[in-house]
Amino acid sequence: MTPQVAGPVLRATGIHLSFGGVAALSGVDFFVNSGEILSIIGPNGAGKTSLLNVISGVFRVSHGEISFEGRDLARSPAEDLARMGIARTFQNLALFKGMTVEENVLVGRHALMSSGVLACGAWWGKASGEEATHRARVAEILKFLGLWELRHARADTLAYGLQKRVELGRAMAVEPRLLLLDEPTAGMSHAEKSEFMSYVLDLNRTRRITIILIEHDMGVVMKMSDRIVVLDHGVKIAEGVPDEIVENRDVIHAYLGEQ
């Protein structure tokens, strides 16, 4: 891939995170350029999801600085991140059971609703002008993801790959400039992975959304990434373009135990 570089949009410096004296992250530095796809990889327990949790405000850093478009993320409330332009999907599905596909995606608009989600939601009916605007945006997202014909179906009754698309749609509803994807293709068939990642590439290339990707499937990582950061036991051991990472001896040792 050719990076769409326009300077760093997110920068982390000296990130430390500990739980009860156990270090999950130790002095991690990295940056993400505007418009690129950065993958964070590493063996199980390397600290990948912990790092994503730090970026998304789930965890507070013990030490270090992290900024998005010049704003301090390390001390920003997690609920403010959507308004700042950051959205996330999770390794495990987090859809609202019993709600339709359309309703699940519409909930993602709540941070952009001046009247509040209860007033503007399709099922409460107030603030109809604003509701119409948000509904139109949701319709665009559902059509983009091939979910329009399923908009009235209960999201939790869909096939797994489709449910992951609904979750992606809900993240898109935030209108993010930075999208965090935590193991988005885990549990998918090869065909589902290819289809899902084609949507992600389209978001990056045509909508210029910067993406941080955590992914175990190295085929996906090598195909999708502009750059890769590699963690092992909470420490960054390598950073570079895919061709550099695949030949890095520290990375090979971390994954395969080779000397």
C-alpha positions as CSV (number, residue, x, y, z in Angstrom):
1,M,0.0,0.0,0.0
2,T,1.0,3.6,-0.5
3,P,0.8,5.6,2.7
4,Q,-1.4,8.7,2.6
5,V,1.0,10.6,4.9
6,A,0.1,14.0,6.1
7,G,1.9,14.0,9.4
8,P,1.1,12.3,12.8
9,V,-2.5,12.5,13.9
10,L,-1.8,10.5,17.1
11,R,1.4,10.3,19.1
12,A,2.3,8.2,22.2
13,T,5.4,8.8,24.2
14,G,6.8,6.7,27.0
15,I,3.5,4.8,27.7
16,H,3.6,2.8,30.9
17,L,0.6,0.8,32.3
18,S,0.6,-1.4,35.4
19,F,-1.9,-3.5,37.2
20,G,-1.1,-4.3,40.8
21,G,2.7,-4.0,40.2
22,V,2.6,-6.0,36.9
23,A,3.7,-4.0,33.9
24,A,1.3,-4.3,30.9
25,L,3.1,-1.7,28.9
26,S,6.7,-0.4,29.4
27,G,7.8,2.8,27.7
28,V,5.9,2.3,24.5
29,D,6.5,5.0,21.8
30,F,4.7,5.2,18.5
31,F,2.8,7.5,16.1
32,V,0.1,7.2,13.5
33,N,0.2,9.3,10.4
34,S,-3.0,10.9,9.1
35,G,-4.6,8.7,6.5
36,E,-2.6,5.5,7.1
37,I,-3.4,2.0,8.5
38,L,-1.1,1.1,11.4
39,S,-1.2,-2.4,12.7
40,I,-0.2,-3.4,16.2
41,I,0.8,-7.0,16.4
42,G,2.5,-9.4,18.9
43,P,2.2,-12.7,20.6
44,N,-0.6,-13.4,23.1
45,G,-0.1,-11.2,26.2
46,A,2.1,-8.7,24.3
47,G,0.0,-5.7,25.4
48,K,-1.9,-5.0,22.2
49,T,-5.4,-4.6,23.6
50,S,-4.0,-2.8,26.7
51,L,-2.5,-0.2,24.3
52,L,-5.8,0.1,22.5
53,N,-7.6,0.5,25.8
54,V,-5.2,3.3,26.7
55,I,-5.9,5.1,23.4
56,S,-9.7,4.7,23.9
57,G,-9.7,5.9,27.5
58,V,-10.6,2.6,29.1
59,F,-7.3,2.6,31.0
60,R,-5.4,5.5,32.4
61,V,-1.6,5.4,31.7
62,S,0.6,5.1,34.7
63,H,3.2,7.4,33.0
64,G,3.6,8.8,29.6
65,E,1.8,11.1,27.1
66,I,-0.7,10.4,24.3
67,S,-2.2,13.0,22.1
68,F,-4.7,13.1,19.2
69,E,-4.6,16.1,16.9
70,G,-2.7,17.9,19.6
71,R,-5.2,17.1,22.3
72,D,-4.3,15.2,25.5
73,L,-5.9,11.8,25.4
74,A,-4.3,10.4,28.6
75,R,-6.5,12.7,30.7
76,S,-9.6,13.0,28.5
77,P,-12.8,11.2,29.7
78,A,-13.6,8.2,27.6
79,E,-17.0,9.6,26.8
80,D,-15.4,12.6,25.1
81,L,-13.5,10.5,22.5
82,A,-16.4,10.1,20.1
83,R,-16.8,13.9,20.0
84,M,-13.1,14.2,19.4
85,G,-13.4,11.9,16.3
86,I,-12.3,8.5,17.7
87,A,-14.3,5.3,17.4
88,R,-13.7,1.7,18.2
89,T,-14.8,-1.8,17.6
90,F,-14.2,-4.7,20.1
91,Q,-12.8,-8.2,19.8
92,N,-16.0,-9.5,21.3
93,L,-19.3,-8.4,19.8
94,A,-20.9,-5.6,21.8
95,L,-24.2,-5.2,19.9
96,F,-27.5,-4.3,21.6
97,K,-29.5,-7.5,21.6
98,G,-33.1,-7.2,20.7
99,M,-32.5,-4.1,18.6
100,T,-32.5,-3.9,14.9
101,V,-29.5,-3.4,12.6
102,E,-30.7,0.2,12.0
103,E,-31.2,0.9,15.7
104,N,-27.8,-0.4,16.6
105,V,-26.1,1.9,14.1
106,L,-28.3,4.9,15.0
107,V,-27.1,4.5,18.7
108,G,-23.7,5.3,17.3
109,R,-24.9,8.8,16.4
110,H,-25.7,9.7,20.1
111,A,-22.5,11.7,20.5
112,L,-23.5,13.9,17.6
113,M,-27.1,14.5,18.7
114,S,-27.8,17.9,20.3
115,S,-31.2,16.7,21.5
116,G,-29.8,13.5,23.0
117,V,-30.2,9.9,22.0
118,L,-33.6,9.5,23.8
119,A,-35.1,12.5,22.1
120,C,-33.7,11.8,18.6
121,G,-33.9,8.0,18.6
122,A,-36.1,6.4,15.9
123,W,-38.2,4.8,18.7
124,W,-39.0,7.9,20.7
125,G,-39.9,10.3,17.9
126,K,-39.0,13.8,19.2
127,A,-36.7,16.3,17.5
128,S,-37.9,15.0,14.2
129,G,-35.7,17.3,12.1
130,E,-32.5,16.2,13.7
131,E,-33.7,12.6,13.7
132,A,-34.3,12.7,9.9
133,T,-30.7,13.9,9.4
134,H,-29.2,11.2,11.5
135,R,-31.5,8.5,9.9
136,A,-30.3,9.6,6.5
137,R,-26.7,9.2,7.5
138,V,-27.4,5.8,9.0
139,A,-29.1,4.8,5.7
140,E,-25.9,5.8,3.8
141,I,-23.8,3.7,6.2
142,L,-26.0,0.6,5.9
143,K,-26.0,0.8,2.1
144,F,-22.2,1.2,2.1
145,L,-21.9,-2.0,4.2
146,G,-24.4,-4.0,2.2
147,L,-26.8,-4.0,5.2
148,W,-29.7,-1.9,3.9
149,E,-32.0,-4.9,3.1
150,L,-31.4,-6.2,6.7
151,R,-32.0,-2.9,8.5
152,H,-35.2,-4.1,10.2
153,A,-33.7,-7.5,11.2
154,R,-32.6,-8.0,14.8
155,A,-28.9,-7.6,14.8
156,D,-28.2,-10.5,17.1
157,T,-30.0,-13.0,14.8
158,L,-27.6,-12.3,11.9
159,A,-24.6,-14.4,10.8
160,Y,-21.4,-13.6,12.7
161,G,-19.7,-11.8,9.8
162,L,-22.8,-9.6,9.3
163,Q,-22.9,-8.8,13.0
164,K,-19.3,-7.6,12.8
165,R,-20.3,-5.3,9.9
166,V,-23.1,-3.9,12.0
167,E,-20.5,-3.1,14.7
168,L,-18.3,-1.4,12.1
169,G,-21.4,0.6,11.0
170,R,-22.0,1.8,14.5
171,A,-18.4,3.0,14.7
172,M,-18.7,4.7,11.3
173,A,-21.8,6.5,12.7
174,V,-19.6,8.5,15.0
175,E,-18.0,10.1,11.8
176,P,-14.5,9.2,13.1
177,R,-11.2,10.5,11.9
178,L,-9.5,7.7,13.8
179,L,-10.9,4.2,13.9
180,L,-9.6,1.6,16.3
181,L,-10.2,-2.0,15.3
182,D,-9.6,-4.8,17.9
183,E,-9.3,-8.2,16.2
184,P,-12.0,-7.3,13.7
185,T,-11.7,-10.6,11.7
186,A,-11.4,-13.0,14.6
187,G,-13.8,-16.0,14.1
188,M,-14.5,-15.2,10.5
189,S,-14.2,-17.5,7.5
190,H,-11.7,-16.6,4.8
191,A,-14.5,-15.2,2.6
192,E,-15.9,-13.1,5.5
193,K,-12.4,-11.7,6.3
194,S,-11.8,-10.7,2.7
195,E,-15.2,-9.0,2.4
196,F,-14.9,-7.2,5.8
197,M,-11.4,-5.9,5.1
198,S,-12.4,-4.6,1.7
199,Y,-14.8,-2.3,3.6
200,V,-12.1,-1.2,5.9
201,L,-9.7,-0.4,3.0
202,D,-12.5,1.5,1.3
203,L,-13.0,3.6,4.5
204,N,-9.3,4.4,4.6
205,R,-8.8,5.1,0.9
206,T,-12.0,6.9,-0.1
207,R,-13.0,8.5,3.3
208,R,-9.5,9.1,4.5
209,I,-10.1,7.6,7.9
210,T,-6.9,6.8,9.8
211,I,-7.0,3.3,11.2
212,I,-5.2,1.4,14.1
213,L,-5.6,-2.3,13.6
214,I,-5.0,-5.1,16.1
215,E,-5.0,-8.4,14.2
216,H,-3.7,-12.0,14.6
217,D,-4.0,-13.0,11.0
218,M,-0.7,-12.1,9.5
219,G,-2.0,-12.4,6.0
220,V,-4.5,-9.6,6.8
221,V,-1.8,-7.5,8.5
222,M,0.6,-7.7,5.6
223,K,-2.0,-6.9,3.1
224,M,-3.6,-4.0,5.0
225,S,-0.9,-2.2,6.7
226,D,1.1,0.9,5.8
227,R,3.3,0.4,8.9
228,I,3.4,-2.1,11.7
229,V,4.3,-1.8,15.4
230,V,5.3,-5.0,17.2
231,L,4.9,-5.5,21.0
232,D,6.3,-8.3,23.1
233,H,5.7,-8.4,26.9
234,G,4.5,-4.8,26.9
235,V,7.6,-3.5,25.1
236,K,7.9,-2.3,21.5
237,I,10.4,-4.5,19.8
238,A,10.0,-3.3,16.2
239,E,8.4,-0.8,13.9
240,G,8.4,-0.4,10.2
241,V,6.8,-1.3,6.9
242,P,5.5,-4.9,6.3
243,D,8.6,-6.0,4.3
244,E,10.9,-4.8,7.2
245,I,8.8,-6.5,9.9
246,V,8.6,-9.9,8.2
247,E,12.4,-10.1,8.1
248,N,13.1,-8.7,11.6
249,R,14.9,-11.2,13.8
250,D,13.4,-9.9,17.0
251,V,9.9,-10.3,15.6
252,I,10.7,-13.8,14.4
253,H,12.1,-14.7,17.8
254,A,9.0,-13.3,19.6
255,Y,6.6,-15.3,17.4
256,L,8.5,-18.5,16.8
257,G,11.1,-18.7,19.6
258,E,13.9,-18.9,17.1
259,Q,17.4,-17.8,18.2
